[in-house]
Amino acid sequence: MNKKFNLSDQVHFAQRLSLLLQSGISMTESLLMMKNMESSESRKKAYSNLIQNIEHGISLSRSIKNAGIAFNDILLALIRNGESSGHLSEALQQAYSYLEKRNEMKKKLIGSLLYPVFIVLATIAMTLFLVLYIFPKIIPLLSSLDIELPLITRIVQGIYYFSINYGFWFLLMTVFILFLFHFCIRKSRLLKYKWHKFIISIPFLHSYIKTYLMSSFCGMGEMFLSSGKGLPDLLLFSKDSMKNIVYQKALANIYAESIQGVSFSTSLQRQGILFPPLLADLCALGERTGNLATMLGHCSRIFEQDIDNFLKRLSSLIEPALMVLMGLVVGSVALSIILPVYEITNHLTK
């Protein structure tokens, strides 16, 4: 059974276990204490399975896999590195710092989208209320009078009739198309590659999507190289853990070139627009000075700051734009109801 630990749970796992191990408490006792602090029954059971595996002499990384716990690939890799080097608590502390940054960035992204999503849902709800509840009440009156309806009223009337007659089938067809698209993307690597290429090419957003991916890659690179792993190990792991297929292919090419002796910065430059020039320049400096891990850390922090600035600008721009859109949509539907009433009044006074 796959026991899902969300990102926040994994952050707490790495932090607590690191602190307990640093205090001199054994692995079994640490996991038992963490189990007693848990409120979720499913996670308590997961901890019980971990403890049982540890008592049988199985390593923590292997115990996590045996227990069916869905942990982040980076966390598992750092746990394995810590076990092989004998510095598990330090590796867990590194994992905690990395995952905490990812979690904070995720929260900021969700927080910046909450208000726009609320505005969009409120606009849709208000429009549906006017079109499906208020508008039908005046349709019999409009049909009984020999007057020409305003264009906006005719448009809303057409939308109403379409919703009544075909709305359910339209919704069903939309869900089916989305499901079919998702199925095809999962089954066809070619379609998935084109879809991922489209994602990193979206106008106005492509540079920030790439920056987000590079922030994760650089943060992971700093930890891997600082823990004694080599650049090929980092590239191989990054290729396997990267979700975007375009970057998977690019990292596979960089890995192949690194085996042939090509410098990391040169390979980054050969990949064109996928990797920011700043990353290649700082990596070139890191290779010359022997501080590649440090330079990757600098890149990660620079990219994180760029993302923070983008989210702030996005919020300040999208909120007034959505308010204007809400006013236009709801106002147009309201006018489609008010204008015929005005036309009826004029028709009756003549």
C-alpha positions in Angstrom: 0.0 0.0 0.0 1.4 3.4 -1.0 1.4 5.7 2.0 1.5 9.3 0.8 3.5 11.8 2.8 2.9 15.2 1.4 5.7 17.7 1.1 5.0 19.3 4.5 5.1 15.8 6.1 8.4 15.0 4.4 9.9 18.3 5.7 8.8 17.5 9.2 10.2 13.9 8.8 13.6 15.1 7.8 13.8 17.9 10.4 12.7 15.8 13.3 14.7 12.7 12.5 17.8 14.9 12.0 17.4 16.6 15.3 16.8 13.3 17.2 19.8 11.6 15.6 22.0 14.5 16.4 20.9 14.2 20.0 22.4 10.7 20.2 19.1 8.9 20.1 19.1 5.6 18.1 17.2 5.3 14.8 14.6 2.9 16.3 13.9 5.2 19.3 13.8 8.3 17.1 11.2 6.7 14.7 9.2 5.5 17.7 9.1 9.0 19.2 8.0 10.4 15.8 5.3 7.8 15.5 3.9 8.9 18.9 3.8 12.5 17.7 1.8 11.6 14.7 -2.0 12.2 14.5 -2.6 10.3 11.3 -3.3 6.6 11.6 -2.0 5.8 8.2 1.3 7.5 8.9 1.5 5.8 12.3 1.2 2.5 10.5 4.0 3.7 8.1 6.2 4.4 11.0 5.5 1.0 12.5 6.6 -0.6 9.3 9.8 1.5 9.2 10.6 0.5 12.8 10.0 -3.2 12.0 12.4 -3.0 9.0 15.0 -1.1 11.0 14.9 -3.7 13.8 15.6 -6.4 11.2 18.8 -4.6 10.2 17.5 -3.0 7.0 18.8 0.5 6.1 16.4 3.5 6.4 16.3 4.1 2.6 15.5 0.5 1.9 13.0 0.4 4.8 11.1 3.4 3.3 10.8 1.6 0.0 9.7 -1.6 1.7 7.1 0.3 3.7 5.6 1.7 0.5 6.1 5.3 1.5 6.0 7.8 -1.3 9.0 10.1 -0.5 10.5 12.7 -2.7 13.3 11.3 -4.9 15.8 13.9 -3.6 15.0 13.1 0.0 15.6 9.4 -0.7 18.8 10.1 -2.6 20.2 12.2 0.3 19.3 9.6 2.8 21.2 7.0 0.8 24.2 9.3 0.5 24.0 10.0 4.3 23.9 6.2 5.0 26.9 5.5 2.7 29.0 8.3 4.1 28.0 7.8 7.8 26.5 11.3 8.1 22.8 10.6 8.0 21.8 13.4 10.4 23.7 16.0 8.3 22.1 14.6 5.1 18.7 14.8 6.6 19.4 18.4 7.6 20.3 19.2 4.0 17.2 17.5 2.8 15.1 19.5 5.3 16.6 22.8 4.1 16.0 22.0 0.5 12.4 20.6 0.9 11.5 23.6 3.2 12.5 26.0 0.4 10.5 24.0 -2.1 7.5 24.0 0.2 7.7 27.7 0.8 7.9 28.4 -2.9 4.9 26.1 -3.5 2.9 28.0 -0.8 3.8 31.4 -2.3 2.7 30.2 -5.7 -0.6 28.8 -4.4 -1.1 32.0 -2.3 -0.6 34.2 -5.3 -3.2 32.3 -7.3 -5.9 32.0 -4.6 -7.4 35.5 -5.1 -7.4 35.3 -8.9 -9.1 31.9 -8.7 -11.7 33.3 -6.3 -12.4 36.2 -8.7 -12.8 33.8 -11.6 -15.2 31.5 -9.7 -17.2 34.4 -8.4 -17.5 35.7 -12.0 -18.7 32.4 -13.3 -21.2 31.9 -10.4 -22.7 35.4 -10.9 -22.9 35.0 -14.7 -24.6 31.6 -14.4 -27.1 33.0 -11.8 -28.0 35.9 -14.2 -28.2 33.8 -17.3 -29.9 30.7 -15.9 -32.1 32.2 -13.2 -32.9 35.8 -13.9 -32.8 35.9 -17.7 -35.4 33.1 -18.2 -37.9 35.1 -16.3 -38.0 37.9 -18.9 -37.9 35.6 -22.0 -41.7 35.1 -22.1 -42.2 38.8 -21.9 -39.7 39.5 -24.6 -41.2 36.8 -26.9 -44.7 38.3 -26.6 -43.7 41.8 -27.8 -42.9 42.7 -31.3 -39.7 44.5 -30.7 -36.1 44.1 -31.9 -33.9 42.9 -29.1 -30.5 44.5 -28.5 -27.5 42.6 -29.9 -26.1 41.8 -26.4 -29.5 40.4 -25.4 -29.7 38.2 -28.4 -26.2 36.9 -27.7 -27.1 36.1 -24.0 -30.4 34.5 -25.2 -28.4 32.3 -27.6 -26.1 31.3 -24.8 -29.1 30.5 -22.6 -30.7 28.2 -25.2 -27.4 26.5 -25.9 -26.9 25.8 -22.2 -30.4 24.4 -21.8 -30.3 22.2 -24.9 -26.6 21.2 -25.1 -25.0 22.3 -21.9 -24.8 18.8 -20.3 -23.4 17.3 -23.5 -20.9 20.1 -24.0 -19.7 19.6 -20.4 -19.5 15.9 -20.9 -17.6 16.3 -24.2 -15.2 18.7 -22.6 -14.4 16.3 -19.8 -13.9 13.5 -22.3 -11.6 15.5 -24.5 -9.5 16.5 -21.4 -9.4 12.9 -20.2 -8.4 11.7 -23.7 -5.7 14.4 -24.0 -4.3 13.4 -20.6 -4.3 9.7 -21.6 -2.5 10.4 -24.9 0.1 12.5 -23.1 0.8 9.7 -20.6 1.0 7.0 -23.3 2.8 8.8 -26.1 6.3 10.0 -25.3 6.4 12.1 -28.5 3.2 13.9 -27.5 4.4 14.3 -24.0 7.7 15.8 -25.3 5.8 18.3 -27.5 3.5 19.2 -24.6 6.4 19.8 -22.3 8.1 21.8 -25.0 5.0 24.0 -25.3 4.9 24.5 -21.5 8.4 26.0 -21.4 7.5 28.1 -24.5 4.4 29.8 -23.2 4.6 33.5 -23.9 5.3 35.8 -21.0 5.8 32.8 -18.7 8.4 30.6 -20.3 11.4 32.4 -18.7 9.9 32.0 -15.2 9.0 28.4 -15.8 12.6 27.7 -16.8 13.8 29.7 -13.8 11.7 27.6 -11.4 13.1 24.4 -12.9 16.7 25.7 -12.7 16.2 26.8 -9.1 15.3 23.3 -8.2 18.2 21.9 -10.2 20.8 24.2 -8.8 19.7 23.7 -5.2 19.9 20.0 -5.7 23.3 20.4 -7.4 24.7 22.3 -4.4 23.7 19.5 -2.0 24.9 16.7 -4.2 28.3 18.2 -4.9 28.7 19.3 -1.3 28.0 15.8 0.0 30.9 14.3 -2.1 29.1 13.2 -5.2 30.5 14.0 -8.6 29.0 16.0 -11.4 28.1 12.8 -13.4 26.1 11.5 -10.4 24.3 14.8 -10.2 23.4 14.9 -13.9 22.3 11.2 -13.9 20.0 11.8 -10.9 18.7 15.1 -12.2 17.9 13.5 -15.5 15.8 10.7 -13.8 14.1 13.1 -11.3 13.3 15.9 -13.7 9.6 16.0 -14.7 10.0 17.8 -17.9 11.1 15.5 -20.8 12.8 18.3 -22.7 15.1 18.9 -19.8 15.5 15.2 -19.3 16.9 14.9 -22.9 19.1 18.0 -22.4 20.6 16.6 -19.1 21.1 13.3 -20.8 23.2 15.0 -23.5 25.1 17.0 -20.9 25.8 13.7 -19.0 27.1 12.0 -22.1 29.4 15.0 -22.8 30.7 15.1 -19.3 31.7 11.4 -19.6 33.7 12.5 -22.7 35.4 15.3 -20.8 33.5 18.3 -22.0 33.2 20.9 -19.3 29.8 21.5 -17.6 29.6 25.2 -18.5 30.4 24.4 -22.2 27.6 21.8 -22.3 25.2 24.3 -20.8 26.0 26.8 -23.5 25.4 24.2 -26.2 21.9 23.6 -25.0 20.8 27.0 -26.2 17.8 28.7 -24.5 17.0 25.9 -22.1 19.6 27.0 -19.5 20.0 30.7 -18.5 23.3 32.3 -19.6 23.9 33.3 -15.9 24.0 29.6 -14.9 26.6 28.8 -17.6 28.7 31.9 -16.7 28.7 31.1 -12.9 29.4 27.4 -13.5 32.4 28.3 -15.7 33.7 30.4 -12.8 33.0 27.6 -10.4 34.9 25.1 -12.5 37.9 27.5 -12.8 38.0 28.1 -9.0 37.0 24.6 -7.9 33.8 25.9 -6.2 31.1 24.6 -8.5 28.8 23.6 -5.6 29.0 27.1 -4.2 28.2 28.7 -7.6 25.2 26.4 -8.0 24.0 27.5 -4.6 24.4 31.2 -5.6 22.4 30.5 -8.8 19.7 28.7 -6.8 19.2 31.7 -4.5 19.3 34.2 -7.5 16.6 32.2 -9.3 14.5 31.9 -6.1 14.6 35.7 -5.8 13.6 36.1 -9.4 10.6 33.8 -8.8 9.6 35.8 -5.7 9.7 39.1 -7.6 7.7 37.6 -10.5 5.0 36.3 -8.1 4.7 39.8 -6.6 4.4 41.5 -10.0 2.0 38.8 -11.2 -0.3 39.5 -8.2 -0.2 43.2 -8.7 -1.0 42.9 -12.4 -3.6 40.1 -12.5 -5.8 41.2 -9.7 -7.0 44.5 -11.3 -7.2 42.8 -14.7 -9.5 40.2 -13.3 -11.7 42.8 -11.6 -12.1 44.6 -14.9 -12.9 41.3 -16.6 -15.5 40.5 -13.9 -17.1 43.9 -14.4 -17.3 43.4 -18.1 -18.8 39.9 -18.0 -21.3 40.5 -15.3 -22.1 44.0 -16.6 -22.7 42.7 -20.1 -25.2 40.1 -18.8 -26.9 42.7 -16.6 -27.2 45.0 -19.6 -28.7 42.2 -21.7 -31.5 42.2 -19.1 -31.8 46.0 -18.5 -31.8 47.1 -22.1 -34.9 45.1 -23.2 -36.8 46.5 -20.2 -35.8 49.9 -21.4 -37.0 49.0 -25.0 -40.3 47.7 -23.6 -40.9 50.9 -21.7 -40.2 53.0 -24.8 -42.5 50.7 -26.8 -45.4 51.1 -24.3 -45.1 54.9 -24.1 -45.5 55.3 -27.9 
